[in-house]
Amino acid sequence: MNIKQKLGMRIKDLRYEKKMSQKDLAYAADLDRSYIASVENGQRNISIVNIEKVAIALGVSLQFFFTNKYFDEDTKSHTKL
């Protein structure tokens, strides 16, 4: 799974937990609904600025956003020096 897919899955999971539609999230984050859909599907490269907007709209910190099973596997492979 590439990073765009991981970010998309994380956003979708958090959105489901908050019982938000893509339209609700897009409105709260001041982004377009079709943009949210393409990010969730791993088709779009989301900027860090928009990741922050999405995290705020979902009511989570950036630290919490990236603390997840999707990102844990990458840190394990990069910890060896």
Secondary structure by P-SEA (a helix, b strand, c coil): ccaaaaaaaaaaaaaaaacccaaaaaaaacccaaaaaaaaaccccccaaaaaaaaaaaccccccccccccaaaaaaaaccc
